[in-house]
Amino acid sequence: MTMSERETIPSSERASISSQTAGPSLFENGLLRCINPATQETITKLNISTEQEIREKTDSLKEAQEEWGALPPRARAKILKKARKHLVERMDEVMEVIIDETGKTEFDGIIEILTTAEIMRFVSSAGPRALASEKRSMGLIMKTKRGSVQYLAFGIVGVISPWNYPLILAASPVVQALMGGNGVLLKPSEYTPLSALKMKEVFDEGGLPSGLLQVVIGGGDVGEAVVSSPDTDLICFIGSVKVGKQIGIACAEQMKPVILELGGKDPLIVLADANIERAARAAVWGGFHNAGQTCISVERVYVEEPVADQFIERVSQLARETEVGAQRSVCDLGSMTTDPQAAKVLAQISDARKRGANIVVGGRELPHSEGHFIQPTVVVDVDETMEIMNRETFGPVIAISKVKDADEAVAKSNSLTYGLNASIFTQDLKKARRLSRHIQAGSICINDVESNYLCVSLPFGGTGSSGRGRLQGIEGIRAFAQVQAVCEDRFGLKRELWWFPVSDGIKKLFRTLIKVLYG
């Protein structure tokens, strides 16, 4: 659901595989500094995982996974349900860790727990059915056979998770991988390792077998080690397009399956007959919550000309009423989580201003703040030459463009290689459904934004540069299992008709069958 490494953030000269690029201040003499971005204070320091430690953890995973994979899916589901209940029991404690290392508001922390619990509920409920063996029809001519499909564990799944939702986007692939009978080697973002460690602690104390979930700590070299390890059988990466492509290439060279959930530049289309109040409120929430650090956040808005001024006026008013600041219990938006990401957002706003865009609300950081608190920002008079319209922003910024009709809105929505989420607002539901089939996106919301992610029975993932594979839904559960087809003979005859030698009579019979069955 997020970009872990922003494509314009500088890193070292090497092309490393990482969940994100960390500034040099994070790393000190083999230690990783965990920083509260709202205050810039150091929370603690962690040892960076060594190559030997990674090997030891994969060895432990192999042993634990063998027993776990032998359990029936219902037994795994029962343990995951227990882990979920333990998470709920300790949610205040977990939320505190998340908020401290991300700069989120209190409500954003609540959303992390709520979404994670709902995903876990679905996985433990639907998992046994999704992974149950299925009987398959053997077609017209193979009636002497019996066929089925069964779902088997891969072994060890390597998960590289991002910083913007450090619980949701670690727990979601971890829980689905566990449901599939796998062990998990998790490498969280170097900006938010404490949330992953707290999740592991809660899951372990909630009944997860010892050694089944392992966490490694570090930067790009540690992420690269997870991907290149001969002991990881599947990789799930949630992060940037740039790093996702590197991981895709690395996995292809190893013939290793990979799930990539990458970034977006999600459009919201407002047609002339839309409920403007709902559309405006949706744009403001969808564009600003979590300080805009959501891969399916609203970044581009295409609104039909007859209602454009009305829509812009209402969005601007709501944006001015949206509070940002360090008072996490009362403010709507918290701080940006990383310094490089804040710099990228401000650079995009500056680029738009220089190219002639009008910043009608916001556009700057709050003064006299230790962290990076960027004002909710509304930009109009934009065009496709501006980075704010063609590159993922990942901050509290909404760019609004007027269009003459729905066809132009769809064309502009499809003008980028991203294809994660899109939204359409109109009272003509038939028209919305028709337009949805022409928008290049993995998910479409009609008269709504982002709700599809919490509708956990729906698969989630992107097209084009936004990734490959799916998380959530039964498709997401099955993505972490190998599909095996089984064909067995029913009657035990001495030979099949097509086995050697093939007589002229058999040839004639087959010619007749072709004509009768398929002609």
C-alpha angles and dihedrals in degrees: 000000000000150000112252097185117031112225094233098047112111119239135169119301094262120087097240126179107238141151085234143339114262126204116247091253090072093065123062124167097324093322131109117220114220108210134194100226094202093059102017088229121143111247097188142314127250133200113251113237115255126215090254091052091051091052091048091051093049089050089053090048093054092056095044094044094054091062094038093050090052091060117096114251092251091059091050090048091053092055092047090051089054090050090052092053090051090051090054091049090055099034097121090054092047092046091054091057092047094049094046095055099037105037091234125156121252092257092050086055090052089052090054091057095041095050094044092049092049092050090049091048092054095044094051091044101044099027099084091051094043092052098041117116113262129212114228131201114252095215129233104313105032100067090134090067135077119211137193142162122224132187119226133184120262092215114236120018119202112213122191110190133189137236105242096073101016095174103035096044094045097041096046098062092032094055094044090049091049091049087056090058097257134132116233133225105193124197108185125196114284087235094059111027095133093067090054092048091049090049091052091048092051094045093047092049089045092063107276108149114261115268096012095110118041128181125206123194130214148067136288097318091056091049089049090052091054092052096044096042112118087217097064110086100184132020126211114189126183111188147068129358091236096055092036090060091050091051092046090054093046092050092046090055089054094041085237119151116241139192114205121191104180140167136303145201095207121202128213116201119204115192124201094256095051125124094257095198092054093042092050094048090047092052092049095048094039092049101041112031115111085019088290091295095134124108092220094046119129107263104151123043122190111191127181113249099243092065100025098102092046091049094047092049093052094044090049092051092050091046091055089052093052110101124219126185150097095287092100096182095057108023124090095215131036131196129301108266099226135034094226092052092051090051091051093052093049090047091055091050090049092048091052092049092051091050093054105270120144117234100207097174132022120334099161143074122260109263123241095022126135092214132046107272108173118196118242101267132205118191125189136174089051130156137192094263091071120091088225087068101039107031128058110263102190094194140089096291131121120191115199124200128184118229132187096228148346094275091058090047091053092046092052092045088056095044094096131063091239117102114170113116136351135180133210125196118197138118090230100086094181090056091047092052091048092050091047090064090059098049117094102228138115091230135025128198119199114206088346143074131224094341089119090075092061090044086084097183087069117085116244128209145096145260129226113001091354092079148262133268128028139263125200128023119060086296089063094048092049091047087073094053132072115240114228123186118210123197119181135179116245105199110031098227118178093249144354121247093247097050118107130311098047111195128209088250091058090049090052091048092053092049089053092048091053092053095044098043103035109018 
